[in-house]
Amino acid sequence: MSKTLTAHREHPRRFEDFKFVYPVLSRRSRGISIGLNTNPDKACNFDCVYCQVDRTKPAETRWFDVEGAEAELRALLDIVKARELAKFPPFDAVPERLLRLNDVALSGDGEPTTLKNFSGVVEMVTRCTPRHVKIILITDASGLDREDVKRGLELMDAHHGEVWAKLDAGTEEHFKAVNRTSVPFRRILNNLTETARNRPIAIQSLFLRLFGRGPGAEEIAAYCDRLTAIMAAGGQIKFVQVCTMARQSMAQVNSTPAGPFVGALTDAEVDAIADCVRLRTGLPTESFYGA
């Protein structure tokens, strides 16, 4: 395995002594993404079967400290700007062309839109981040209807922002099996549609093998229909990312590690889904493969 590939697969939430900010060699961004772990307490309103966060171990930090995160973000931005990131493993094995700063992403060990002061966090990020660097919200879409989140999205709109929203299913049955949440599927679809009416959004979708079976043709057709419905209602979708598992699941199924029950699709299966999306929706679509 190449060291660059290893860097792609390692997404540690800690960088040196930082608690909230971490650098990632992002295969989707094709460069360095600085992540903000907005949920260091590991609290999340989804319990996806493919989640890489180990929630069996207690969190080291119980809350998101905006001032502390700002200090860490400024320090890491300075490190990247000075081209000093290559001094730290695994980035010391990464080609220089991949060490460019592409974005600052609100993501981490839970759902960013559950933050009580989401708009305040966005304001802090926009204050620190150079204007040419994108600010990305990676979200499960459950909280996009909150008024404070809407204010934060408007701030992002004014600062080169993008919403990358999860949609892993076309049917409610598959949604419940994969994302395992009490949030209604209809709410997710409504939030995606309303958000996309106000700005173009990206859709990130992860498909996998669950109990030995990948998603069937009917499920993928229903998924494509959901994308089409968003656009028919006036929503704008910039692109779709069709992914599969690239790292080991740390989720639990009936108090048992999910690892034996979930797995990556083959490259050909991922490409077949991406081809279906292009054919049925006309949307720009990329494939991202597993291990």
Residue pairs with C-beta under 8 A, 6 or more apart in sequence:
3 90
3 93
3 94
4 25
4 93
4 94
4 95
4 98
6 90
6 93
7 25
7 90
7 91
7 93
7 94
8 25
8 26
8 27
8 246
9 246
9 247
9 291
10 90
11 22
11 24
11 35
11 52
11 247
12 22
13 22
13 35
13 37
13 40
13 108
13 109
14 22
15 21
15 22
15 23
15 76
15 88
16 88
18 72
18 75
18 76
19 37
19 40
19 60
19 61
19 65
19 68
19 72
20 36
20 37
20 38
20 40
20 61
20 64
20 65
20 68
20 69
20 72
21 34
21 35
21 36
21 37
21 69
21 72
21 73
21 76
22 34
22 35
22 37
23 32
23 33
23 34
23 35
23 76
23 80
23 85
23 91
24 32
24 33
24 34
24 35
24 105
25 31
25 32
25 33
25 90
25 91
25 94
25 98
26 32
26 33
26 102
26 103
27 246
27 288
28 204
28 241
28 286
28 288
29 102
29 103
30 98
30 102
31 98
31 99
31 100
31 101
31 102
32 80
32 85
32 98
32 99
32 100
32 101
32 102
33 102
33 103
33 104
33 105
33 136
34 73
34 76
34 77
34 80
34 101
34 103
34 104
34 105
35 104
35 105
35 107
35 108
36 69
36 73
36 104
36 105
36 106
36 107
36 108
36 112
36 121
36 125
37 64
37 107
37 108
37 109
38 64
38 106
38 107
38 108
38 110
38 112
38 115
38 121
39 64
39 108
39 109
39 110
39 111
39 112
39 114
39 115
40 59
40 60
40 61
40 62
40 63
40 64
40 108
40 109
41 59
41 61
41 62
41 63
41 109
41 110
42 53
42 55
42 59
42 109
42 110
43 110
43 114
44 51
44 53
44 109
44 110
44 111
44 114
45 110
45 111
45 114
45 140
45 142
45 181
45 182
45 183
46 111
46 140
46 142
46 179
46 180
46 181
46 183
47 179
47 180
47 181
47 251
48 168
48 178
48 179
48 180
48 206
48 251
49 177
49 178
49 180
49 208
49 210
49 249
49 251
49 253
49 258
49 261
49 262
50 178
50 206
50 208
50 245
50 249
50 251
50 258
50 262
51 249
51 250
51 251
52 247
52 248
52 249
52 250
53 109
53 110
53 250
54 250
55 250
55 252
56 250
56 252
59 109
64 115
64 121
66 117
66 120
66 121
66 124
69 121
69 124
70 124
70 127
70 128
73 104
73 124
73 125
73 128
73 129
74 128
77 101
77 128
77 129
77 130
79 85
80 99
80 101
81 101
83 96
83 99
85 91
85 99
86 92
86 94
86 96
86 99
91 99
101 133
102 133
102 134
103 133
103 134
103 135
103 136
103 162
104 125
104 129
104 133
104 134
104 135
104 136
105 135
105 136
105 137
105 138
106 112
106 121
106 122
106 125
106 135
106 136
106 137
106 138
107 136
107 138
111 139
111 140
111 142
111 143
112 118
112 121
112 137
112 138
112 139
113 137
113 139
113 142
113 143
113 144
113 146
113 149
114 142
114 143
115 121
116 148
117 148
118 143
118 146
118 148
118 149
118 152
119 148
119 149
119 151
119 152
119 155
121 152
122 135
122 152
122 153
122 155
122 156
123 152
123 155
125 135
126 135
126 155
126 156
126 158
126 159
129 135
129 159
131 159
131 160
132 160
133 160
134 160
134 161
134 162
135 156
135 159
135 160
135 161
135 162
136 161
136 162
136 163
136 164
137 152
137 153
137 156
137 161
137 162
137 163
137 164
138 164
138 166
138 204
139 163
139 164
139 165
139 166
140 165
140 166
140 179
140 181
140 183
140 188
141 165
141 166
141 167
141 188
141 191
141 192
141 195
142 181
142 183
142 187
142 188
142 191
143 149
143 191
144 150
144 153
144 163
144 165
144 191
144 192
144 194
144 195
145 187
145 190
145 191
145 194
153 161
153 163
153 195
153 198
153 199
155 161
156 162
156 163
157 198
157 199
162 201
162 202
162 238
163 195
163 199
163 201
163 202
164 201
164 202
164 203
164 204
164 241
165 192
165 195
165 201
165 202
165 203
165 204
166 179
166 204
166 205
166 206
167 188
167 192
167 203
167 204
167 205
167 223
167 226
167 227
168 174
168 175
168 178
168 179
168 205
168 206
168 207
169 175
169 178
169 179
169 185
169 219
169 222
169 223
170 219
170 220
170 221
170 222
170 223
170 224
170 225
170 226
171 219
171 222
172 185
174 215
174 219
175 185
175 188
176 185
177 210
178 208
178 210
189 226
189 229
189 230
192 201
192 203
192 230
192 235
193 229
193 230
193 233
193 234
193 235
194 235
195 201
195 235
196 230
196 234
196 235
196 236
196 237
197 233
197 234
197 235
197 236
199 236
200 236
200 237
200 238
201 235
201 236
201 237
201 238
202 237
202 238
202 239
202 240
202 241
203 227
203 237
203 239
203 240
203 241
204 241
204 243
205 223
205 240
205 241
205 242
205 243
206 243
206 244
206 245
207 214
207 215
207 220
207 242
207 243
207 244
207 265
207 269
207 270
207 273
208 214
208 244
208 245
208 262
208 263
208 264
208 265
209 262
209 263
209 264
209 265
210 261
210 262
211 261
214 265
214 269
215 223
215 273
220 273
220 276
221 276
221 280
223 277
224 276
224 277
224 280
224 281
225 280
227 237
227 240
227 277
227 281
227 283
228 280
228 281
230 237
231 237
231 281
237 283
238 284
239 283
239 284
239 285
239 286
240 274
240 277
240 281
240 283
240 284
240 285
240 286
241 285
241 286
241 288
242 270
242 273
242 274
242 277
242 285
242 286
242 287
242 288
243 270
243 287
243 288
244 264
244 265
244 269
244 270
244 288
244 289
244 290
245 262
245 263
245 264
245 290
245 291
246 264
246 288
246 289
246 290
246 291
247 291
248 259
249 257
249 258
249 259
249 262
250 257
250 258
251 257
251 258
251 262
252 258
253 261
264 289
264 290
264 291
265 273
265 290
267 287
267 289
267 290
270 287
270 288
270 289
270 290
271 287
274 285
274 286
274 287
277 283
277 285
278 284
278 285
